[in-house]
Amino acid sequence: MISIKETIRPSADLRNHYSEISRKCREEREVVIITVNGRGDTVSIGYEEYLQMKSRLELLELLAEAEEDVRSERVAPLQTSFDDLRAMLKGG
């Protein structure tokens, strides 16, 4: 399980303390939730964390699709799949 540290800050802090918030996101891998009028509005995360999160989501989507294929019996024997792949790679 991935544990993500979160901090809640008002939108004024984004204007007045951007460097500090940016450093927390980048160096400490902290998620900063920006509020407006006491309610969550936006979330700030470091770029590297964003890329990792995006990759994890894409992998989860692929796994969900694969699970649905198995459930719907849209599967082929492994040997057939490899044979088809080899034929495609050879251009035939």
PDB file of N, CA, C and O in Angstrom:
ATOM      1  N   MET A   1       0.842  -1.175   0.000  1.00  0.00           N
ATOM      2  CA  MET A   1       0.000   0.000   0.000  1.00  0.00           C
ATOM      3  C   MET A   1       0.886   1.235   0.000  1.00  0.00           C
ATOM      4  O   MET A   1       1.895   1.284   0.702  1.00  0.00           O
ATOM      5  N   ILE A   2       0.514   2.207  -0.771  1.00  0.00           N
ATOM      6  CA  ILE A   2       1.278   3.444  -0.867  1.00  0.00           C
ATOM      7  C   ILE A   2       0.720   4.441   0.139  1.00  0.00           C
ATOM      8  O   ILE A   2      -0.480   4.713   0.157  1.00  0.00           O
ATOM      9  N   SER A   3       1.593   4.977   0.966  1.00  0.00           N
ATOM     10  CA  SER A   3       1.189   5.979   1.941  1.00  0.00           C
ATOM     11  C   SER A   3       1.606   7.349   1.418  1.00  0.00           C
ATOM     12  O   SER A   3       2.777   7.584   1.120  1.00  0.00           O
ATOM     13  N   ILE A   4       0.636   8.243   1.314  1.00  0.00           N
ATOM     14  CA  ILE A   4       0.901   9.574   0.778  1.00  0.00           C
ATOM     15  C   ILE A   4       0.642  10.598   1.873  1.00  0.00           C
ATOM     16  O   ILE A   4      -0.449  10.660   2.440  1.00  0.00           O
ATOM     17  N   LYS A   5       1.660  11.398   2.161  1.00  0.00           N
ATOM     18  CA  LYS A   5       1.509  12.456   3.152  1.00  0.00           C
ATOM     19  C   LYS A   5       0.796  13.628   2.490  1.00  0.00           C
ATOM     20  O   LYS A   5       1.171  14.061   1.400  1.00  0.00           O
ATOM     21  N   GLU A   6      -0.233  14.135   3.157  1.00  0.00           N
ATOM     22  CA  GLU A   6      -1.015  15.246   2.628  1.00  0.00           C
ATOM     23  C   GLU A   6      -0.993  16.422   3.596  1.00  0.00           C
ATOM     24  O   GLU A   6      -0.983  16.245   4.814  1.00  0.00           O
ATOM     25  N   THR A   7      -0.984  17.615   3.035  1.00  0.00           N
ATOM     26  CA  THR A   7      -1.094  18.836   3.809  1.00  0.00           C
ATOM     27  C   THR A   7      -2.193  19.671   3.178  1.00  0.00           C
ATOM     28  O   THR A   7      -2.331  19.715   1.956  1.00  0.00           O
ATOM     29  N   ILE A   8      -2.964  20.326   4.013  1.00  0.00           N
ATOM     30  CA  ILE A   8      -4.026  21.192   3.517  1.00  0.00           C
ATOM     31  C   ILE A   8      -3.599  22.641   3.760  1.00  0.00           C
ATOM     32  O   ILE A   8      -3.236  23.026   4.871  1.00  0.00           O
ATOM     33  N   ARG A   9      -3.656  23.427   2.684  1.00  0.00           N
ATOM     34  CA  ARG A   9      -3.251  24.840   2.774  1.00  0.00           C
ATOM     35  C   ARG A   9      -4.283  25.709   2.074  1.00  0.00           C
ATOM     36  O   ARG A   9      -4.867  25.288   1.075  1.00  0.00           O
ATOM     37  N   PRO A  10      -4.517  26.920   2.582  1.00  0.00           N
ATOM     38  CA  PRO A  10      -5.435  27.840   1.911  1.00  0.00           C
ATOM     39  C   PRO A  10      -4.813  28.382   0.625  1.00  0.00           C
ATOM     40  O   PRO A  10      -3.591  28.396   0.471  1.00  0.00           O
ATOM     41  N   SER A  11      -5.663  28.824  -0.289  1.00  0.00           N
ATOM     42  CA  SER A  11      -5.174  29.309  -1.588  1.00  0.00           C
ATOM     43  C   SER A  11      -4.210  30.488  -1.442  1.00  0.00           C
ATOM     44  O   SER A  11      -3.326  30.662  -2.281  1.00  0.00           O
ATOM     45  N   ALA A  12      -4.364  31.289  -0.408  1.00  0.00           N
ATOM     46  CA  ALA A  12      -3.438  32.415  -0.199  1.00  0.00           C
ATOM     47  C   ALA A  12      -2.011  31.913  -0.027  1.00  0.00           C
ATOM     48  O   ALA A  12      -1.065  32.581  -0.445  1.00  0.00           O
ATOM     49  N   ASP A  13      -1.846  30.741   0.587  1.00  0.00           N
ATOM     50  CA  ASP A  13      -0.504  30.181   0.749  1.00  0.00           C
ATOM     51  C   ASP A  13       0.136  29.853  -0.580  1.00  0.00           C
ATOM     52  O   ASP A  13       1.356  29.947  -0.717  1.00  0.00           O
ATOM     53  N   LEU A  14      -0.653  29.473  -1.556  1.00  0.00           N
ATOM     54  CA  LEU A  14      -0.103  29.174  -2.881  1.00  0.00           C
ATOM     55  C   LEU A  14       0.534  30.428  -3.468  1.00  0.00           C
ATOM     56  O   LEU A  14       1.600  30.361  -4.080  1.00  0.00           O
ATOM     57  N   ARG A  15      -0.117  31.564  -3.281  1.00  0.00           N
ATOM     58  CA  ARG A  15       0.437  32.828  -3.775  1.00  0.00           C
ATOM     59  C   ARG A  15       1.641  33.272  -2.944  1.00  0.00           C
ATOM     60  O   ARG A  15       2.668  33.680  -3.484  1.00  0.00           O
ATOM     61  N   ASN A  16       1.495  33.185  -1.628  1.00  0.00           N
ATOM     62  CA  ASN A  16       2.495  33.765  -0.727  1.00  0.00           C
ATOM     63  C   ASN A  16       3.652  32.838  -0.369  1.00  0.00           C
ATOM     64  O   ASN A  16       4.706  33.302   0.067  1.00  0.00           O
ATOM     65  N   HIS A  17       3.463  31.523  -0.551  1.00  0.00           N
ATOM     66  CA  HIS A  17       4.498  30.556  -0.142  1.00  0.00           C
ATOM     67  C   HIS A  17       4.720  29.498  -1.219  1.00  0.00           C
ATOM     68  O   HIS A  17       4.921  28.323  -0.911  1.00  0.00           O
ATOM     69  N   TYR A  18       4.684  29.914  -2.470  1.00  0.00           N
ATOM     70  CA  TYR A  18       4.809  28.947  -3.564  1.00  0.00           C
ATOM     71  C   TYR A  18       6.094  28.132  -3.459  1.00  0.00           C
ATOM     72  O   TYR A  18       6.064  26.912  -3.620  1.00  0.00           O
ATOM     73  N   SER A  19       7.213  28.786  -3.193  1.00  0.00           N
ATOM     74  CA  SER A  19       8.507  28.078  -3.148  1.00  0.00           C
ATOM     75  C   SER A  19       8.492  26.966  -2.103  1.00  0.00           C
ATOM     76  O   SER A  19       8.987  25.866  -2.351  1.00  0.00           O
ATOM     77  N   GLU A  20       7.931  27.252  -0.948  1.00  0.00           N
ATOM     78  CA  GLU A  20       7.850  26.249   0.120  1.00  0.00           C
ATOM     79  C   GLU A  20       6.953  25.077  -0.296  1.00  0.00           C
ATOM     80  O   GLU A  20       7.305  23.915  -0.096  1.00  0.00           O
ATOM     81  N   ILE A  21       5.809  25.393  -0.870  1.00  0.00           N
ATOM     82  CA  ILE A  21       4.881  24.345  -1.310  1.00  0.00           C
ATOM     83  C   ILE A  21       5.516  23.503  -2.408  1.00  0.00           C
ATOM     84  O   ILE A  21       5.418  22.276  -2.390  1.00  0.00           O
ATOM     85  N   SER A  22       6.161  24.155  -3.355  1.00  0.00           N
ATOM     86  CA  SER A  22       6.824  23.443  -4.452  1.00  0.00           C
ATOM     87  C   SER A  22       7.904  22.511  -3.908  1.00  0.00           C
ATOM     88  O   SER A  22       8.009  21.367  -4.352  1.00  0.00           O
ATOM     89  N   ARG A  23       8.702  22.978  -2.963  1.00  0.00           N
ATOM     90  CA  ARG A  23       9.764  22.152  -2.373  1.00  0.00           C
ATOM     91  C   ARG A  23       9.178  20.939  -1.659  1.00  0.00           C
ATOM     92  O   ARG A  23       9.698  19.832  -1.791  1.00  0.00           O
ATOM     93  N   LYS A  24       8.094  21.141  -0.899  1.00  0.00           N
ATOM     94  CA  LYS A  24       7.459  20.017  -0.199  1.00  0.00           C
ATOM     95  C   LYS A  24       6.979  18.967  -1.206  1.00  0.00           C
ATOM     96  O   LYS A  24       7.128  17.766  -0.983  1.00  0.00           O
ATOM     97  N   CYS A  25       6.407  19.431  -2.304  1.00  0.00           N
ATOM     98  CA  CYS A  25       5.912  18.498  -3.317  1.00  0.00           C
ATOM     99  C   CYS A  25       7.059  17.748  -3.986  1.00  0.00           C
ATOM    100  O   CYS A  25       6.982  16.534  -4.174  1.00  0.00           O
ATOM    101  N   ARG A  26       8.111  18.460  -4.342  1.00  0.00           N
ATOM    102  CA  ARG A  26       9.235  17.844  -5.055  1.00  0.00           C
ATOM    103  C   ARG A  26      10.120  17.003  -4.150  1.00  0.00           C
ATOM    104  O   ARG A  26      10.353  15.824  -4.420  1.00  0.00           O
ATOM    105  N   GLU A  27      10.612  17.605  -3.080  1.00  0.00           N
ATOM    106  CA  GLU A  27      11.628  16.952  -2.261  1.00  0.00           C
ATOM    107  C   GLU A  27      11.053  15.984  -1.233  1.00  0.00           C
ATOM    108  O   GLU A  27      11.631  14.927  -0.977  1.00  0.00           O
ATOM    109  N   GLU A  28       9.932  16.341  -0.655  1.00  0.00           N
ATOM    110  CA  GLU A  28       9.340  15.501   0.384  1.00  0.00           C
ATOM    111  C   GLU A  28       8.217  14.624  -0.150  1.00  0.00           C
ATOM    112  O   GLU A  28       7.610  13.851   0.591  1.00  0.00           O
ATOM    113  N   ARG A  29       7.950  14.754  -1.442  1.00  0.00           N
ATOM    114  CA  ARG A  29       6.907  13.966  -2.122  1.00  0.00           C
ATOM    115  C   ARG A  29       5.569  14.096  -1.391  1.00  0.00           C
ATOM    116  O   ARG A  29       4.814  13.134  -1.251  1.00  0.00           O
ATOM    117  N   GLU A  30       5.312  15.290  -0.942  1.00  0.00           N
ATOM    118  CA  GLU A  30       4.093  15.578  -0.199  1.00  0.00           C
ATOM    119  C   GLU A  30       3.017  16.079  -1.154  1.00  0.00           C
ATOM    120  O   GLU A  30       3.309  16.789  -2.116  1.00  0.00           O
ATOM    121  N   VAL A  31       1.794  15.712  -0.886  1.00  0.00           N
ATOM    122  CA  VAL A  31       0.644  16.200  -1.642  1.00  0.00           C
ATOM    123  C   VAL A  31       0.086  17.397  -0.876  1.00  0.00           C
ATOM    124  O   VAL A  31      -0.155  17.313   0.328  1.00  0.00           O
ATOM    125  N   VAL A  32      -0.118  18.506  -1.578  1.00  0.00           N
ATOM    126  CA  VAL A  32      -0.656  19.692  -0.935  1.00  0.00           C
ATOM    127  C   VAL A  32      -2.041  19.964  -1.517  1.00  0.00           C
ATOM    128  O   VAL A  32      -2.197  20.194  -2.717  1.00  0.00           O
ATOM    129  N   ILE A  33      -3.032  19.934  -0.645  1.00  0.00           N
ATOM    130  CA  ILE A  33      -4.409  20.209  -1.049  1.00  0.00           C
ATOM    131  C   ILE A  33      -4.657  21.693  -0.806  1.00  0.00           C
ATOM    132  O   ILE A  33      -4.510  22.185   0.313  1.00  0.00           O
ATOM    133  N   ILE A  34      -5.037  22.396  -1.870  1.00  0.00           N
ATOM    134  CA  ILE A  34      -5.299  23.827  -1.782  1.00  0.00           C
ATOM    135  C   ILE A  34      -6.798  24.029  -1.588  1.00  0.00           C
ATOM    136  O   ILE A  34      -7.614  23.477  -2.327  1.00  0.00           O
ATOM    137  N   THR A  35      -7.147  24.833  -0.578  1.00  0.00           N
ATOM    138  CA  THR A  35      -8.559  25.078  -0.295  1.00  0.00           C
ATOM    139  C   THR A  35      -8.945  26.502  -0.675  1.00  0.00           C
ATOM    140  O   THR A  35      -8.125  27.420  -0.655  1.00  0.00           O
ATOM    141  N   VAL A  36     -10.205  26.654  -1.018  1.00  0.00           N
ATOM    142  CA  VAL A  36     -10.811  27.960  -1.235  1.00  0.00           C
ATOM    143  C   VAL A  36     -12.066  27.989  -0.377  1.00  0.00           C
ATOM    144  O   VAL A  36     -12.937  27.129  -0.503  1.00  0.00           O
ATOM    145  N   ASN A  37     -12.148  28.973   0.483  1.00  0.00           N
ATOM    146  CA  ASN A  37     -13.267  29.079   1.416  1.00  0.00           C
ATOM    147  C   ASN A  37     -13.455  27.804   2.242  1.00  0.00           C
ATOM    148  O   ASN A  37     -14.579  27.391   2.525  1.00  0.00           O
ATOM    149  N   GLY A  38     -12.331  27.190   2.622  1.00  0.00           N
ATOM    150  CA  GLY A  38     -12.373  26.025   3.490  1.00  0.00           C
ATOM    151  C   GLY A  38     -12.704  24.700   2.819  1.00  0.00           C
ATOM    152  O   GLY A  38     -12.820  23.672   3.486  1.00  0.00           O
ATOM    153  N   ARG A  39     -12.854  24.726   1.517  1.00  0.00           N
ATOM    154  CA  ARG A  39     -13.179  23.498   0.785  1.00  0.00           C
ATOM    155  C   ARG A  39     -12.050  23.147  -0.192  1.00  0.00           C
ATOM    156  O   ARG A  39     -11.422  24.026  -0.782  1.00  0.00           O
ATOM    157  N   GLY A  40     -11.811  21.838  -0.347  1.00  0.00           N
ATOM    158  CA  GLY A  40     -10.796  21.398  -1.286  1.00  0.00           C
ATOM    159  C   GLY A  40     -11.069  21.926  -2.687  1.00  0.00           C
ATOM    160  O   GLY A  40     -12.197  21.851  -3.175  1.00  0.00           O
ATOM    161  N   ASP A  41     -10.037  22.461  -3.336  1.00  0.00           N
ATOM    162  CA  ASP A  41     -10.190  23.045  -4.659  1.00  0.00           C
ATOM    163  C   ASP A  41      -9.247  22.395  -5.670  1.00  0.00           C
ATOM    164  O   ASP A  41      -9.686  21.937  -6.726  1.00  0.00           O
ATOM    165  N   THR A  42      -7.965  22.354  -5.352  1.00  0.00           N
ATOM    166  CA  THR A  42      -6.974  21.765  -6.247  1.00  0.00           C
ATOM    167  C   THR A  42      -5.953  20.984  -5.426  1.00  0.00           C
ATOM    168  O   THR A  42      -5.890  21.097  -4.202  1.00  0.00           O
ATOM    169  N   VAL A  43      -5.160  20.193  -6.135  1.00  0.00           N
ATOM    170  CA  VAL A  43      -4.119  19.403  -5.485  1.00  0.00           C
ATOM    171  C   VAL A  43      -2.811  19.650  -6.224  1.00  0.00           C
ATOM    172  O   VAL A  43      -2.770  19.676  -7.454  1.00  0.00           O
ATOM    173  N   SER A  44      -1.761  19.828  -5.464  1.00  0.00           N
ATOM    174  CA  SER A  44      -0.441  20.041  -6.044  1.00  0.00           C
ATOM    175  C   SER A  44       0.464  18.868  -5.652  1.00  0.00           C
ATOM    176  O   SER A  44       0.575  18.507  -4.480  1.00  0.00           O
ATOM    177  N   ILE A  45       1.109  18.284  -6.675  1.00  0.00           N
ATOM    178  CA  ILE A  45       2.075  17.209  -6.429  1.00  0.00           C
ATOM    179  C   ILE A  45       3.299  17.474  -7.287  1.00  0.00           C
ATOM    180  O   ILE A  45       3.218  18.190  -8.285  1.00  0.00           O
ATOM    181  N   GLY A  46       4.421  16.906  -6.906  1.00  0.00           N
ATOM    182  CA  GLY A  46       5.635  17.051  -7.696  1.00  0.00           C
ATOM    183  C   GLY A  46       5.500  16.324  -9.028  1.00  0.00           C
ATOM    184  O   GLY A  46       4.724  15.376  -9.155  1.00  0.00           O
ATOM    185  N   TYR A  47       6.259  16.776 -10.015  1.00  0.00           N
ATOM    186  CA  TYR A  47       6.171  16.218 -11.362  1.00  0.00           C
ATOM    187  C   TYR A  47       6.518  14.731 -11.385  1.00  0.00           C
ATOM    188  O   TYR A  47       5.827  13.952 -12.043  1.00  0.00           O
ATOM    189  N   GLU A  48       7.561  14.328 -10.691  1.00  0.00           N
ATOM    190  CA  GLU A  48       7.953  12.914 -10.663  1.00  0.00           C
ATOM    191  C   GLU A  48       6.852  12.058 -10.037  1.00  0.00           C
ATOM    192  O   GLU A  48       6.560  10.960 -10.511  1.00  0.00           O
ATOM    193  N   GLU A  49       6.252  12.570  -8.975  1.00  0.00           N
ATOM    194  CA  GLU A  49       5.157  11.851  -8.322  1.00  0.00           C
ATOM    195  C   GLU A  49       3.973  11.718  -9.280  1.00  0.00           C
ATOM    196  O   GLU A  49       3.323  10.675  -9.340  1.00  0.00           O
ATOM    197  N   TYR A  50       3.706  12.790 -10.024  1.00  0.00           N
ATOM    198  CA  TYR A  50       2.627  12.774 -11.016  1.00  0.00           C
ATOM    199  C   TYR A  50       2.876  11.677 -12.064  1.00  0.00           C
ATOM    200  O   TYR A  50       1.971  10.910 -12.393  1.00  0.00           O
ATOM    201  N   LEU A  51       4.104  11.612 -12.580  1.00  0.00           N
ATOM    202  CA  LEU A  51       4.422  10.602 -13.595  1.00  0.00           C
ATOM    203  C   LEU A  51       4.249   9.190 -13.042  1.00  0.00           C
ATOM    204  O   LEU A  51       3.716   8.318 -13.728  1.00  0.00           O
ATOM    205  N   GLN A  52       4.692   8.961 -11.812  1.00  0.00           N
ATOM    206  CA  GLN A  52       4.534   7.638 -11.199  1.00  0.00           C
ATOM    207  C   GLN A  52       3.066   7.303 -10.986  1.00  0.00           C
ATOM    208  O   GLN A  52       2.638   6.176 -11.234  1.00  0.00           O
ATOM    209  N   MET A  53       2.298   8.281 -10.526  1.00  0.00           N
ATOM    210  CA  MET A  53       0.870   8.064 -10.295  1.00  0.00           C
ATOM    211  C   MET A  53       0.163   7.749 -11.610  1.00  0.00           C
ATOM    212  O   MET A  53      -0.688   6.862 -11.674  1.00  0.00           O
ATOM    213  N   LYS A  54       0.525   8.484 -12.652  1.00  0.00           N
ATOM    214  CA  LYS A  54      -0.069   8.257 -13.972  1.00  0.00           C
ATOM    215  C   LYS A  54       0.265   6.850 -14.476  1.00  0.00           C
ATOM    216  O   LYS A  54      -0.602   6.170 -15.023  1.00  0.00           O
ATOM    217  N   SER A  55       1.503   6.413 -14.297  1.00  0.00           N
ATOM    218  CA  SER A  55       1.907   5.066 -14.718  1.00  0.00           C
ATOM    219  C   SER A  55       1.134   3.995 -13.955  1.00  0.00           C
ATOM    220  O   SER A  55       0.693   3.005 -14.538  1.00  0.00           O
ATOM    221  N   ARG A  56       0.972   4.199 -12.647  1.00  0.00           N
ATOM    222  CA  ARG A  56       0.217   3.227 -11.842  1.00  0.00           C
ATOM    223  C   ARG A  56      -1.232   3.138 -12.311  1.00  0.00           C
ATOM    224  O   ARG A  56      -1.790   2.044 -12.399  1.00  0.00           O
ATOM    225  N   LEU A  57      -1.841   4.280 -12.612  1.00  0.00           N
ATOM    226  CA  LEU A  57      -3.227   4.279 -13.092  1.00  0.00           C
ATOM    227  C   LEU A  57      -3.356   3.570 -14.435  1.00  0.00           C
ATOM    228  O   LEU A  57      -4.295   2.805 -14.652  1.00  0.00           O
ATOM    229  N   GLU A  58      -2.405   3.828 -15.339  1.00  0.00           N
ATOM    230  CA  GLU A  58      -2.440   3.157 -16.639  1.00  0.00           C
ATOM    231  C   GLU A  58      -2.309   1.652 -16.480  1.00  0.00           C
ATOM    232  O   GLU A  58      -2.998   0.894 -17.163  1.00  0.00           O
ATOM    233  N   LEU A  59      -1.427   1.208 -15.578  1.00  0.00           N
ATOM    234  CA  LEU A  59      -1.258  -0.221 -15.329  1.00  0.00           C
ATOM    235  C   LEU A  59      -2.541  -0.822 -14.745  1.00  0.00           C
ATOM    236  O   LEU A  59      -2.958  -1.906 -15.152  1.00  0.00           O
ATOM    237  N   LEU A  60      -3.163  -0.125 -13.800  1.00  0.00           N
ATOM    238  CA  LEU A  60      -4.413  -0.612 -13.222  1.00  0.00           C
ATOM    239  C   LEU A  60      -5.512  -0.724 -14.279  1.00  0.00           C
ATOM    240  O   LEU A  60      -6.303  -1.667 -14.254  1.00  0.00           O
ATOM    241  N   GLU A  61      -5.562   0.228 -15.199  1.00  0.00           N
ATOM    242  CA  GLU A  61      -6.554   0.159 -16.279  1.00  0.00           C
ATOM    243  C   GLU A  61      -6.307  -1.055 -17.167  1.00  0.00           C
ATOM    244  O   GLU A  61      -7.249  -1.748 -17.553  1.00  0.00           O
ATOM    245  N   LEU A  62      -5.040  -1.312 -17.491  1.00  0.00           N
ATOM    246  CA  LEU A  62      -4.712  -2.491 -18.303  1.00  0.00           C
ATOM    247  C   LEU A  62      -5.087  -3.782 -17.583  1.00  0.00           C
ATOM    248  O   LEU A  62      -5.630  -4.704 -18.190  1.00  0.00           O
ATOM    249  N   LEU A  63      -4.796  -3.842 -16.298  1.00  0.00           N
ATOM    250  CA  LEU A  63      -5.143  -5.035 -15.524  1.00  0.00           C
ATOM    251  C   LEU A  63      -6.661  -5.223 -15.447  1.00  0.00           C
ATOM    252  O   LEU A  63      -7.147  -6.352 -15.515  1.00  0.00           O
ATOM    253  N   ALA A  64      -7.400  -4.140 -15.306  1.00  0.00           N
ATOM    254  CA  ALA A  64      -8.863  -4.230 -15.269  1.00  0.00           C
ATOM    255  C   ALA A  64      -9.398  -4.726 -16.609  1.00  0.00           C
ATOM    256  O   ALA A  64     -10.327  -5.533 -16.642  1.00  0.00           O
ATOM    257  N   GLU A  65      -8.818  -4.251 -17.720  1.00  0.00           N
ATOM    258  CA  GLU A  65      -9.226  -4.723 -19.042  1.00  0.00           C
ATOM    259  C   GLU A  65      -8.922  -6.205 -19.200  1.00  0.00           C
ATOM    260  O   GLU A  65      -9.738  -6.962 -19.724  1.00  0.00           O
ATOM    261  N   ALA A  66      -7.741  -6.616 -18.743  1.00  0.00           N
ATOM    262  CA  ALA A  66      -7.361  -8.029 -18.843  1.00  0.00           C
ATOM    263  C   ALA A  66      -8.290  -8.897 -18.003  1.00  0.00           C
ATOM    264  O   ALA A  66      -8.694  -9.980 -18.426  1.00  0.00           O
ATOM    265  N   GLU A  67      -8.623  -8.415 -16.816  1.00  0.00           N
ATOM    266  CA  GLU A  67      -9.533  -9.168 -15.951  1.00  0.00           C
ATOM    267  C   GLU A  67     -10.908  -9.311 -16.616  1.00  0.00           C
ATOM    268  O   GLU A  67     -11.527 -10.372 -16.537  1.00  0.00           O
ATOM    269  N   GLU A  68     -11.375  -8.264 -17.258  1.00  0.00           N
ATOM    270  CA  GLU A  68     -12.659  -8.321 -17.966  1.00  0.00           C
ATOM    271  C   GLU A  68     -12.579  -9.294 -19.145  1.00  0.00           C
ATOM    272  O   GLU A  68     -13.534 -10.025 -19.406  1.00  0.00           O
ATOM    273  N   ASP A  69     -11.448  -9.310 -19.858  1.00  0.00           N
ATOM    274  CA  ASP A  69     -11.266 -10.259 -20.960  1.00  0.00           C
ATOM    275  C   ASP A  69     -11.365 -11.696 -20.451  1.00  0.00           C
ATOM    276  O   ASP A  69     -12.007 -12.538 -21.079  1.00  0.00           O
ATOM    277  N   VAL A  70     -10.734 -11.971 -19.321  1.00  0.00           N
ATOM    278  CA  VAL A  70     -10.779 -13.325 -18.756  1.00  0.00           C
ATOM    279  C   VAL A  70     -12.210 -13.660 -18.335  1.00  0.00           C
ATOM    280  O   VAL A  70     -12.704 -14.752 -18.616  1.00  0.00           O
ATOM    281  N   ARG A  71     -12.869 -12.725 -17.668  1.00  0.00           N
ATOM    282  CA  ARG A  71     -14.241 -12.949 -17.220  1.00  0.00           C
ATOM    283  C   ARG A  71     -15.180 -13.206 -18.403  1.00  0.00           C
ATOM    284  O   ARG A  71     -16.102 -14.016 -18.310  1.00  0.00           O
ATOM    285  N   SER A  72     -14.932 -12.506 -19.516  1.00  0.00           N
ATOM    286  CA  SER A  72     -15.783 -12.646 -20.706  1.00  0.00           C
ATOM    287  C   SER A  72     -15.296 -13.741 -21.648  1.00  0.00           C
ATOM    288  O   SER A  72     -15.820 -13.906 -22.750  1.00  0.00           O
ATOM    289  N   GLU A  73     -14.290 -14.486 -21.202  1.00  0.00           N
ATOM    290  CA  GLU A  73     -13.714 -15.594 -21.971  1.00  0.00           C
ATOM    291  C   GLU A  73     -13.153 -15.150 -23.317  1.00  0.00           C
ATOM    292  O   GLU A  73     -13.192 -15.896 -24.295  1.00  0.00           O
ATOM    293  N   ARG A  74     -12.630 -13.925 -23.355  1.00  0.00           N
ATOM    294  CA  ARG A  74     -11.932 -13.432 -24.548  1.00  0.00           C
ATOM    295  C   ARG A  74     -10.435 -13.693 -24.353  1.00  0.00           C
ATOM    296  O   ARG A  74      -9.631 -12.769 -24.232  1.00  0.00           O
ATOM    297  N   VAL A  75     -10.100 -14.965 -24.329  1.00  0.00           N
ATOM    298  CA  VAL A  75      -8.716 -15.373 -24.109  1.00  0.00           C
ATOM    299  C   VAL A  75      -8.326 -16.403 -25.152  1.00  0.00           C
ATOM    300  O   VAL A  75      -9.180 -17.024 -25.784  1.00  0.00           O
ATOM    301  N   ALA A  76      -7.029 -16.574 -25.322  1.00  0.00           N
ATOM    302  CA  ALA A  76      -6.510 -17.576 -26.260  1.00  0.00           C
ATOM    303  C   ALA A  76      -5.409 -18.345 -25.541  1.00  0.00           C
ATOM    304  O   ALA A  76      -4.795 -17.825 -24.609  1.00  0.00           O
ATOM    305  N   PRO A  77      -5.161 -19.551 -25.956  1.00  0.00           N
ATOM    306  CA  PRO A  77      -4.053 -20.296 -25.353  1.00  0.00           C
ATOM    307  C   PRO A  77      -2.746 -19.524 -25.518  1.00  0.00           C
ATOM    308  O   PRO A  77      -2.527 -18.867 -26.536  1.00  0.00           O
ATOM    309  N   LEU A  78      -1.897 -19.607 -24.525  1.00  0.00           N
ATOM    310  CA  LEU A  78      -0.641 -18.865 -24.527  1.00  0.00           C
ATOM    311  C   LEU A  78       0.196 -19.173 -25.761  1.00  0.00           C
ATOM    312  O   LEU A  78       0.758 -18.260 -26.366  1.00  0.00           O
ATOM    313  N   GLN A  79       0.289 -20.438 -26.143  1.00  0.00           N
ATOM    314  CA  GLN A  79       1.100 -20.812 -27.303  1.00  0.00           C
ATOM    315  C   GLN A  79       0.571 -20.150 -28.580  1.00  0.00           C
ATOM    316  O   GLN A  79       1.352 -19.691 -29.414  1.00  0.00           O
ATOM    317  N   THR A  80      -0.744 -20.104 -28.729  1.00  0.00           N
ATOM    318  CA  THR A  80      -1.339 -19.453 -29.896  1.00  0.00           C
ATOM    319  C   THR A  80      -0.987 -17.968 -29.915  1.00  0.00           C
ATOM    320  O   THR A  80      -0.667 -17.413 -30.966  1.00  0.00           O
ATOM    321  N   SER A  81      -1.046 -17.338 -28.764  1.00  0.00           N
ATOM    322  CA  SER A  81      -0.711 -15.915 -28.674  1.00  0.00           C
ATOM    323  C   SER A  81       0.737 -15.667 -29.066  1.00  0.00           C
ATOM    324  O   SER A  81       1.031 -14.729 -29.807  1.00  0.00           O
ATOM    325  N   PHE A  82       1.653 -16.513 -28.564  1.00  0.00           N
ATOM    326  CA  PHE A  82       3.062 -16.356 -28.916  1.00  0.00           C
ATOM    327  C   PHE A  82       3.302 -16.639 -30.395  1.00  0.00           C
ATOM    328  O   PHE A  82       4.091 -15.944 -31.035  1.00  0.00           O
ATOM    329  N   ASP A  83       2.640 -17.637 -30.939  1.00  0.00           N
ATOM    330  CA  ASP A  83       2.782 -17.938 -32.365  1.00  0.00           C
ATOM    331  C   ASP A  83       2.317 -16.760 -33.212  1.00  0.00           C
ATOM    332  O   ASP A  83       2.975 -16.395 -34.186  1.00  0.00           O
ATOM    333  N   ASP A  84       1.188 -16.165 -32.845  1.00  0.00           N
ATOM    334  CA  ASP A  84       0.673 -14.996 -33.558  1.00  0.00           C
ATOM    335  C   ASP A  84       1.629 -13.823 -33.458  1.00  0.00           C
ATOM    336  O   ASP A  84       1.849 -13.112 -34.439  1.00  0.00           O
ATOM    337  N   LEU A  85       2.196 -13.615 -32.284  1.00  0.00           N
ATOM    338  CA  LEU A  85       3.133 -12.529 -32.074  1.00  0.00           C
ATOM    339  C   LEU A  85       4.401 -12.719 -32.898  1.00  0.00           C
ATOM    340  O   LEU A  85       4.903 -11.770 -33.501  1.00  0.00           O
ATOM    341  N   ARG A  86       4.919 -13.954 -32.922  1.00  0.00           N
ATOM    342  CA  ARG A  86       6.114 -14.239 -33.735  1.00  0.00           C
ATOM    343  C   ARG A  86       5.841 -13.992 -35.218  1.00  0.00           C
ATOM    344  O   ARG A  86       6.680 -13.434 -35.926  1.00  0.00           O
ATOM    345  N   ALA A  87       4.673 -14.408 -35.680  1.00  0.00           N
ATOM    346  CA  ALA A  87       4.313 -14.201 -37.087  1.00  0.00           C
ATOM    347  C   ALA A  87       4.234 -12.713 -37.408  1.00  0.00           C
ATOM    348  O   ALA A  87       4.684 -12.280 -38.469  1.00  0.00           O
ATOM    349  N   MET A  88       3.663 -11.928 -36.492  1.00  0.00           N
ATOM    350  CA  MET A  88       3.578 -10.473 -36.708  1.00  0.00           C
ATOM    351  C   MET A  88       4.956  -9.857 -36.757  1.00  0.00           C
ATOM    352  O   MET A  88       5.218  -8.994 -37.595  1.00  0.00           O
ATOM    353  N   LEU A  89       5.848 -10.285 -35.869  1.00  0.00           N
ATOM    354  CA  LEU A  89       7.197  -9.729 -35.829  1.00  0.00           C
ATOM    355  C   LEU A  89       8.020 -10.097 -37.062  1.00  0.00           C
ATOM    356  O   LEU A  89       8.886  -9.335 -37.492  1.00  0.00           O
ATOM    357  N   LYS A  90       7.742 -11.262 -37.619  1.00  0.00           N
ATOM    358  CA  LYS A  90       8.450 -11.701 -38.829  1.00  0.00           C
ATOM    359  C   LYS A  90       7.846 -11.059 -40.090  1.00  0.00           C
ATOM    360  O   LYS A  90       8.385 -11.189 -41.189  1.00  0.00           O
ATOM    361  N   GLY A  91       6.724 -10.371 -39.903  1.00  0.00           N
ATOM    362  CA  GLY A  91       6.104  -9.712 -41.039  1.00  0.00           C
ATOM    363  C   GLY A  91       5.157 -10.588 -41.809  1.00  0.00           C
ATOM    364  O   GLY A  91       4.760 -10.236 -42.920  1.00  0.00           O
ATOM    365  N   GLY A  92       4.785 -11.706 -41.261  1.00  0.00           N
ATOM    366  CA  GLY A  92       3.930 -12.636 -41.998  1.00  0.00           C
ATOM    367  C   GLY A  92       2.714 -12.962 -41.333  1.00  0.00           C
ATOM    368  O   GLY A  92       1.912 -13.736 -41.857  1.00  0.00           O
TER     369      GLY A  92
END
